[in-house]
Amino acid sequence: MHPGEDLFDGETYEMFLEKVNNHARACLLYDPSHFCVNN
């Protein structure tokens, strides 16, 4: 992961956690606005 890069799925997040040895400060920022669909 690089600064500013997004995680798009659980598998990618699991790989990220593995790289940081499940560090407690490696958290997700949940932004529900990304799940909204504009018609």
N, CA, C and O of each residue as an XYZ file, in Angstrom:
156
protein
N       0.841     -1.188      0.000
C       0.000      0.000      0.000
C       0.885      1.250      0.000
O       1.951      1.291      0.614
N       0.401      2.248     -0.705
C       1.076      3.534     -0.731
C       0.139      4.569     -0.123
O      -1.078      4.393     -0.180
N       0.669      5.645      0.457
C      -0.205      6.684      1.018
C      -1.232      7.163     -0.012
O      -0.896      7.442     -1.163
N      -2.469      7.250      0.420
C      -3.535      7.716     -0.459
C      -4.180      6.624     -1.287
O      -5.146      6.888     -2.002
N      -3.670      5.399     -1.209
C      -4.225      4.289     -1.980
C      -5.413      3.685     -1.243
O      -5.426      3.647     -0.012
N      -6.390      3.224     -1.969
C      -7.601      2.657     -1.377
C      -7.551      1.137     -1.364
O      -6.874      0.509     -2.177
N      -8.291      0.562     -0.413
C      -8.517     -0.882     -0.371
C      -9.911     -1.128     -0.905
O     -10.857     -0.451     -0.505
N     -10.050     -2.085     -1.801
C     -11.345     -2.308     -2.436
C     -12.025     -3.604     -2.031
O     -13.206     -3.795     -2.322
N     -11.308     -4.492     -1.368
C     -11.934     -5.760     -1.011
C     -11.263     -6.347      0.225
O     -10.189     -5.905      0.632
N     -11.897     -7.329      0.803
C     -11.398     -7.968      2.012
C     -10.071     -8.657      1.812
O      -9.229     -8.649      2.710
N      -9.869     -9.251      0.660
C      -8.612     -9.962      0.402
C      -7.424     -8.994      0.413
O      -6.371     -9.305      0.969
N      -7.598     -7.834     -0.196
C      -6.547     -6.827     -0.202
C      -6.271     -6.331      1.210
O      -5.118     -6.111      1.580
N      -7.328     -6.156      1.999
C      -7.156     -5.706      3.387
C      -6.412     -6.756      4.203
O      -5.562     -6.413      5.025
N      -6.722     -8.028      3.985
C      -6.014     -9.105      4.688
C      -4.529     -9.085      4.335
O      -3.690     -9.290      5.212
N      -4.188     -8.843      3.077
C      -2.783     -8.760      2.666
C      -2.109     -7.566      3.341
O      -0.961     -7.663      3.773
N      -2.818     -6.447      3.430
C      -2.291     -5.262      4.101
C      -2.002     -5.559      5.573
O      -0.930     -5.219      6.075
N      -2.953     -6.190      6.265
C      -2.759     -6.519      7.676
C      -1.566     -7.446      7.881
O      -0.824     -7.318      8.855
N      -1.393     -8.372      6.958
C      -0.255     -9.287      7.039
C       1.060     -8.516      6.949
O       2.001     -8.804      7.689
N       1.129     -7.537      6.047
C       2.356     -6.750      5.853
C       2.697     -5.900      7.073
O       3.873     -5.650      7.335
N       1.689     -5.452      7.823
C       1.939     -4.624      9.004
C       1.845     -5.435     10.295
O       1.740     -4.875     11.387
N       1.884     -6.755     10.157
C       1.844     -7.663     11.315
C       0.654     -7.390     12.238
O       0.783     -7.417     13.462
N      -0.509     -7.125     11.628
C      -1.756     -6.869     12.370
C      -1.607     -5.776     13.421
O      -2.164     -5.879     14.514
N      -0.862     -4.737     13.091
C      -0.642     -3.638     14.029
C      -1.979     -3.019     14.428
O      -2.867     -2.848     13.594
N      -2.111     -2.689     15.703
C      -3.378     -2.156     16.230
C      -3.782     -0.831     15.579
O      -4.968     -0.502     15.546
N      -2.822     -0.073     15.066
C      -3.139      1.219     14.445
C      -3.450      1.094     12.964
O      -3.717      2.102     12.310
N      -3.424     -0.103     12.425
C      -3.780     -0.327     11.016
C      -5.279     -0.595     10.959
O      -5.717     -1.740     11.069
N      -6.052      0.457     10.789
C      -7.512      0.366     10.844
C      -8.130      0.838      9.531
O      -7.467      1.449      8.693
N      -9.410      0.539      9.379
C     -10.170      0.999      8.229
C     -10.931      2.272      8.577
O     -11.385      2.446      9.708
N     -11.062      3.139      7.615
C     -11.944      4.294      7.730
C     -13.167      3.968      6.879
O     -13.096      3.961      5.650
N     -14.276      3.700      7.535
C     -15.503      3.326      6.837
C     -16.231      4.577      6.394
O     -16.630      5.392      7.226
N     -16.406      4.735      5.115
C     -17.110      5.891      4.558
C     -18.289      5.390      3.734
O     -18.118      5.015      2.574
N     -19.493      5.380      4.324
C     -20.660      4.830      3.622
C     -21.050      5.607      2.378
O     -21.828      5.095      1.573
N     -20.550      6.814      2.184
C     -20.906      7.577      0.997
C     -20.424      6.899     -0.280
O     -20.962      7.158     -1.356
N     -19.419      6.037     -0.174
C     -18.915      5.327     -1.347
C     -19.880      4.235     -1.816
O     -19.728      3.698     -2.913
N     -20.866      3.909     -0.985
C     -21.825      2.876     -1.338
C     -23.120      3.452     -1.907
O     -24.026      2.703     -2.271
N     -23.211      4.769     -1.983
C     -24.408      5.417     -2.528
C     -24.345      5.461     -4.045
O     -23.287      5.690     -4.631
N     -25.485      5.238     -4.666
C     -25.561      5.300     -6.124
C     -26.390      6.517     -6.486
O     -27.525      6.664     -6.033
N     -25.819      7.390     -7.306
C     -26.553      8.564     -7.781
C     -27.275      8.211     -9.068
O     -26.666      7.703    -10.010
N     -28.548      8.474     -9.108
C     -29.330      8.183    -10.313
C     -29.451      9.380    -11.204
O     -30.078      9.302    -12.260
